[in-house]
């Protein structure tokens, strides 16, 4: 697997993310009859919250992004885009494992939505997401926090605190 780093996003990252979003979502949006060159980028610009977003870098080069946005009843996993030439190398799964481990530690429910028919749905389902609802365009998935193992080693760690 390719190694990667995650760094906090800045306001200056928005255009690179908007361009990546357009490239990553194009095939699915075209299949659904919903691709619009301007709208796909503007929706990202309008929803962008750098304080909840991380930039994924491979060899110190922008390769993707992901956001975890807190909400009243859950945390929303949003804007998870990986450059197409890097997909299929285990990077997305590794990033997802890292973020979900943090949510599990905090006991947080995670929600997300994917476009209907998107292959990304399989990635999320492999990581414990289940169907919550769907409409003609979006599929909404949810994942309850996974309880940490409470075996002897976990108890030992707690004792050392």
C-alpha positions in Angstrom: 0.0 0.0 0.0 1.1 3.6 -0.7 1.9 5.6 2.4 0.0 8.8 3.0 -0.3 11.7 5.5 -3.4 13.7 6.6 -3.0 17.3 7.4 -5.6 19.9 8.5 -7.3 21.7 5.6 -7.1 25.4 5.0 -9.3 27.8 3.2 -6.8 27.8 0.4 -7.5 24.1 -0.3 -11.1 24.6 -1.5 -10.4 24.9 -5.3 -8.2 21.8 -5.4 -10.9 19.9 -3.6 -13.6 21.3 -5.9 -11.7 20.1 -8.9 -11.1 16.7 -7.4 -14.8 16.4 -6.5 -15.8 17.1 -10.1 -13.4 14.4 -11.4 -14.3 11.8 -8.9 -18.1 12.2 -9.1 -18.4 12.8 -12.8 -19.1 9.2 -13.9 -21.7 8.6 -11.2 -23.4 12.0 -11.7 -23.5 11.5 -15.5 -25.0 8.0 -15.0 -27.7 9.6 -12.9 -28.3 12.4 -15.4 -27.2 15.0 -12.8 -23.7 16.2 -13.9 -23.3 20.0 -14.2 -19.8 21.4 -14.6 -20.4 24.4 -12.4 -22.8 22.9 -9.9 -20.6 20.0 -8.9 -17.8 22.5 -7.9 -20.1 25.1 -6.4 -21.8 22.7 -4.0 -18.4 21.8 -2.5 -17.5 25.5 -2.2 -20.8 26.3 -0.5 -20.5 23.4 2.0 -16.7 23.5 2.7 -15.7 23.8 6.3 -11.9 23.6 6.6 -12.1 23.2 10.4 -13.6 19.7 9.9 -11.6 18.7 6.8 -8.3 16.9 6.3 -6.1 16.9 3.2 -4.7 13.6 2.1 -1.2 13.8 0.7 0.8 11.0 -1.0 4.5 11.8 -1.4 3.8 15.4 -0.2 1.3 15.9 -3.1 -2.4 16.6 -2.8 -4.2 13.3 -3.3 -7.6 13.7 -1.7 -9.6 14.9 1.3 -12.2 13.8 3.9 -14.3 15.7 6.4 -15.9 14.7 9.7 -18.6 17.2 10.5 -20.2 17.0 13.9 -24.0 17.2 14.1 -26.6 16.8 16.9 -27.2 13.1 16.4 -24.0 11.9 14.7 -20.9 12.9 12.9 -21.2 13.1 9.1 -18.4 11.7 7.0 -18.3 14.0 3.9 -16.2 15.0 1.0 -14.2 11.8 0.9 -12.5 12.0 -2.4 -9.3 10.2 -3.6 -7.5 11.0 -6.9 -8.7 8.3 -9.4 -5.1 7.2 -10.2 -4.7 6.3 -6.5 -7.9 4.4 -6.0 -7.7 0.6 -5.5 -4.4 0.7 -3.5 -5.9 0.5 0.0 -5.4 4.2 0.7 -9.1 5.0 1.1 -9.7 2.0 3.4 -6.7 3.0 5.5 -7.9 6.5 5.9 -11.4 5.3 6.7 -10.1 2.9 9.4 -8.1 5.7 11.0 -11.1 8.0 11.1 -13.5 5.3 12.3 -11.2 4.3 15.1 -11.3 7.9 16.4 -15.1 7.9 16.2 -15.3 4.5 17.9 -13.0 5.8 20.7 -15.4 8.7 21.2 -18.6 6.5 20.9 -19.8 8.5 17.9 -22.4 7.3 15.4 -21.2 8.1 11.8 -23.5 8.9 8.9 -22.8 9.5 5.2 -24.4 9.4 1.9 -23.2 8.1 -1.5 -24.7 8.4 -4.9 -26.9 5.5 -5.9 -24.8 2.9 -7.8 -21.5 4.2 -6.5 -18.8 1.6 -6.0 -17.8 3.6 -2.8 -20.8 2.0 -1.1 -19.0 -1.4 -1.0 -16.1 0.3 0.8 -18.4 1.7 3.5 -20.3 -1.5 3.9 -17.1 -3.4 4.5 -16.4 -1.0 7.3 -19.7 -1.6 9.1 -22.0 0.9 7.5 -25.6 -0.2 6.9 -28.5 1.2 4.9 -30.5 3.8 6.6 -32.6 5.1 3.7 -32.3 5.9 0.0 -34.0 8.0 -2.6 -33.6 8.1 -6.4 -30.2 9.8 -6.2 -28.7 9.2 -2.7 -28.1 6.3 -0.4 -27.8 7.1 3.3 -25.7 4.8 5.4 -25.1 4.7 9.2 -22.5 3.1 11.4 -22.8 2.6 15.2 -19.6 2.9 17.1 -17.7 -0.4 17.6 -17.0 -1.1 21.3 -13.4 -1.4 22.1 -12.2 -4.8 23.2 -12.2 -5.1 27.0 -9.8 -8.1 27.3 -7.0 -8.3 29.9 -4.7 -6.0 27.9 -7.3 -3.2 27.7 -7.8 -3.5 31.5 -4.1 -3.4 32.0 -3.8 -0.2 30.0 -6.6 1.4 32.1 -4.8 0.5 35.3 -1.6 2.3 34.1 -3.4 5.6 33.7 
